Amino acid sequence: MPCVHLTKVAYGCASLTALEKRIARRASGGEVKVVTRMRPKRADEVVAGGALHWIVKHRIIARSPILRLDDRKDGRIDIVCSDKLEMVAALPKRAHQGWRYLEEKNAPGTEGDGSGLDELPPRLYMKLAALALV
């Protein structure tokens, strides 16, 4: 079965370091839970090797392997991920609410694409993106 990933904005995190600290604070037993309202319709594909890709400053910068999806008593869903963050080559991605699907073929790897966009400072990248130059 093919896998599919999810993307999610790390709201309030200004850097990879801030995201790492947030994950460390919320981790318990090697897992971290991310609450969401809706269960993904493609849940089987998400759990079959998918990862939660984190967006910081309009770029995907890291991912956490998804272990399972748990139902909560309040009707929401916990996306249970590993507490291990894996850095990926920065990939431009617009912010969005909640989560979105990310197909395997479009997911960033650990190596850059050679364009140099992943090496730009976040502030410079945001200014170039606002001018529609990247």
C-alpha positions in Angstrom: 0.0 0.0 0.0 1.4 3.4 -0.9 2.0 5.9 1.9 0.9 9.5 2.1 2.2 12.2 4.4 0.6 15.1 6.2 1.8 18.7 6.5 1.1 20.9 9.5 2.1 24.4 10.5 4.2 24.5 13.7 2.2 27.5 14.9 4.2 29.8 17.1 7.5 28.2 16.3 10.0 30.6 14.7 12.8 28.1 14.1 13.7 24.4 14.1 15.1 24.9 17.6 11.7 26.1 18.9 10.0 23.1 17.3 12.5 20.7 18.8 11.8 22.2 22.3 8.1 22.0 21.8 8.3 18.3 20.7 10.6 17.6 23.7 8.1 19.2 26.2 5.1 17.3 24.8 6.9 13.9 24.4 5.9 11.0 26.6 7.2 7.5 26.2 8.9 8.2 22.8 5.6 9.6 21.4 4.0 13.0 20.9 0.3 13.6 20.2 -1.0 16.2 17.9 -4.7 16.9 18.2 -6.9 17.4 15.2 -10.6 17.6 14.6 -10.9 15.3 11.6 -9.7 11.8 11.0 -7.9 11.6 7.6 -10.0 9.8 5.0 -6.8 8.2 3.8 -5.8 7.1 7.3 -4.6 3.7 6.2 -2.1 5.3 3.8 -1.0 7.8 6.5 -0.2 5.1 9.0 1.5 2.9 6.5 4.8 4.7 6.6 3.6 8.3 6.5 5.1 11.2 8.4 4.0 14.6 9.7 5.9 17.3 7.9 6.3 20.5 9.9 6.0 23.9 8.3 8.0 26.7 9.9 8.3 30.2 8.3 6.6 29.0 5.1 9.0 26.0 4.6 8.8 22.4 5.4 11.8 21.8 7.6 11.4 18.6 9.5 9.2 15.4 9.8 8.1 13.0 12.5 7.0 9.5 11.6 3.3 8.8 12.2 2.8 5.8 14.4 -1.0 5.7 14.6 -4.2 7.6 14.9 -6.1 7.4 18.2 -9.7 8.4 18.8 -10.3 10.7 21.8 -13.3 10.8 24.2 -14.1 14.3 23.1 -14.6 13.3 19.4 -11.3 14.6 18.2 -8.3 12.6 16.9 -4.7 12.3 18.2 -2.1 12.0 15.5 0.5 10.0 17.4 4.0 10.6 16.1 7.5 9.5 17.1 9.2 12.2 19.2 12.2 12.0 16.9 12.4 14.9 14.4 14.2 14.3 11.2 15.4 17.4 9.4 14.6 17.6 5.7 15.8 19.8 2.9 13.7 23.0 3.3 10.8 23.0 0.8 8.7 26.1 0.3 5.1 25.6 1.5 2.3 28.1 2.1 0.8 28.1 5.6 -2.6 26.5 6.0 -5.0 25.6 8.8 -5.1 22.1 10.2 -3.3 19.5 8.1 -3.0 18.7 4.4 -2.0 15.6 2.5 1.5 15.4 0.9 2.0 12.8 -1.7 5.2 10.7 -1.4 6.5 11.9 -4.7 6.3 15.6 -3.5 7.7 15.0 -0.1 11.2 16.6 0.6 14.1 14.3 1.2 17.1 14.9 3.4 19.1 16.2 0.5 18.4 19.6 -1.2 17.3 19.9 -4.8 20.3 22.0 -5.8 18.4 25.2 -6.2 19.8 26.8 -3.0 16.3 27.8 -1.8 16.7 25.6 1.3 19.8 27.6 2.3 18.2 31.1 2.3 17.5 32.6 5.7 13.8 32.4 6.5 13.3 36.2 6.6 14.9 36.7 3.1 12.9 33.8 1.7 9.6 35.3 3.1 10.5 38.7 1.4 11.2 37.0 -1.9 8.0 34.9 -1.7 6.0 38.1 -1.0 7.4 39.5 -4.2 6.5 36.2 -6.0 10.2 35.6 -6.8 10.4 32.1 -5.4 
